[in-house]
């Protein structure tokens, strides 16, 4: 898949993941980075269960990337939540 394909999947998956998790950060680049990292995470998880990961531009690839992005955002929120409670 080309760089443009990764960017488009990243934007779509990041947008879906931010909508699901209710992430309040904004920005096109942030959304794209979350989506692309989610695609890497989701693809690695799918490869671990003997299935294909994110390999072409399709609805399945967007869903796999969105699942990975949701996991990433939940982990980031858990880390940020722990840090805020330690400061008190």
One Martini backbone bead per residue (centre of mass of N, CA, C, O) as a GRO file, in nm:
protein
   88
    1UNK     BB    1   0.101   0.034   0.018
    2UNK     BB    2   0.074   0.355   0.015
    3UNK     BB    3   0.109   0.650   0.169
    4UNK     BB    4  -0.174   0.753   0.100
    5UNK     BB    5  -0.323   0.507   0.214
    6UNK     BB    6  -0.225   0.540   0.509
    7UNK     BB    7  -0.345   0.823   0.548
    8UNK     BB    8  -0.640   0.756   0.493
    9UNK     BB    9  -0.668   0.530   0.701
   10UNK     BB   10  -0.576   0.703   0.941
   11UNK     BB   11  -0.805   0.911   0.931
   12UNK     BB   12  -1.044   0.718   0.952
   13UNK     BB   13  -0.958   0.552   1.203
   14UNK     BB   14  -0.904   0.793   1.393
   15UNK     BB   15  -1.191   0.909   1.382
   16UNK     BB   16  -1.337   0.662   1.490
   17UNK     BB   17  -1.177   0.631   1.755
   18UNK     BB   18  -1.236   0.916   1.869
   19UNK     BB   19  -1.545   0.871   1.874
   20UNK     BB   20  -1.553   0.623   2.062
   21UNK     BB   21  -1.361   0.750   2.303
   22UNK     BB   22  -1.383   1.064   2.329
   23UNK     BB   23  -1.165   1.246   2.209
   24UNK     BB   24  -1.054   1.596   2.261
   25UNK     BB   25  -0.859   1.608   2.059
   26UNK     BB   26  -0.706   1.794   1.792
   27UNK     BB   27  -0.636   1.714   1.461
   28UNK     BB   28  -0.514   1.580   1.175
   29UNK     BB   29  -0.240   1.461   1.259
   30UNK     BB   30  -0.330   1.314   1.512
   31UNK     BB   31  -0.537   1.132   1.372
   32UNK     BB   32  -0.336   0.998   1.176
   33UNK     BB   33  -0.138   0.881   1.384
   34UNK     BB   34  -0.342   0.708   1.533
   35UNK     BB   35  -0.425   0.540   1.281
   36UNK     BB   36  -0.146   0.428   1.199
   37UNK     BB   37  -0.081   0.298   1.471
   38UNK     BB   38  -0.338   0.127   1.468
   39UNK     BB   39  -0.261  -0.035   1.216
   40UNK     BB   40  -0.011  -0.166   1.340
   41UNK     BB   41  -0.151  -0.297   1.581
   42UNK     BB   42  -0.381  -0.447   1.431
   43UNK     BB   43  -0.194  -0.603   1.235
   44UNK     BB   44  -0.035  -0.755   1.454
   45UNK     BB   45  -0.280  -0.897   1.582
   46UNK     BB   46  -0.376  -1.042   1.322
   47UNK     BB   47  -0.108  -1.197   1.272
   48UNK     BB   48  -0.121  -1.357   1.549
   49UNK     BB   49  -0.408  -1.500   1.433
   50UNK     BB   50  -0.368  -1.586   1.129
   51UNK     BB   51  -0.403  -1.305   0.975
   52UNK     BB   52  -0.460  -1.043   0.797
   53UNK     BB   53  -0.394  -0.728   0.792
   54UNK     BB   54  -0.277  -0.434   0.660
   55UNK     BB   55  -0.277  -0.440   0.284
   56UNK     BB   56  -0.536  -0.274   0.196
   57UNK     BB   57  -0.793  -0.087   0.058
   58UNK     BB   58  -1.042  -0.137   0.307
   59UNK     BB   59  -1.278  -0.197   0.538
   60UNK     BB   60  -1.109  -0.398   0.702
   61UNK     BB   61  -0.862  -0.213   0.742
   62UNK     BB   62  -1.014   0.011   0.893
   63UNK     BB   63  -1.112  -0.167   1.129
   64UNK     BB   64  -0.837  -0.263   1.228
   65UNK     BB   65  -0.725   0.023   1.276
   66UNK     BB   66  -0.948   0.114   1.475
   67UNK     BB   67  -0.893  -0.095   1.693
   68UNK     BB   68  -0.600  -0.010   1.743
   69UNK     BB   69  -0.670   0.290   1.812
   70UNK     BB   70  -0.846   0.234   2.056
   71UNK     BB   71  -0.629   0.096   2.222
   72UNK     BB   72  -0.435   0.333   2.224
   73UNK     BB   73  -0.626   0.542   2.362
   74UNK     BB   74  -0.676   0.379   2.620
   75UNK     BB   75  -0.383   0.373   2.712
   76UNK     BB   76  -0.339   0.680   2.719
   77UNK     BB   77  -0.564   0.734   2.927
   78UNK     BB   78  -0.449   0.556   3.154
   79UNK     BB   79  -0.183   0.706   3.184
   80UNK     BB   80  -0.303   0.990   3.234
   81UNK     BB   81  -0.473   0.910   3.484
   82UNK     BB   82  -0.238   0.821   3.667
   83UNK     BB   83  -0.080   1.090   3.666
   84UNK     BB   84  -0.307   1.269   3.793
   85UNK     BB   85  -0.332   1.106   4.070
   86UNK     BB   86  -0.033   1.153   4.172
   87UNK     BB   87  -0.044   1.475   4.203
   88UNK     BB   88  -0.255   1.484   4.455
   0.00000   0.00000   0.00000
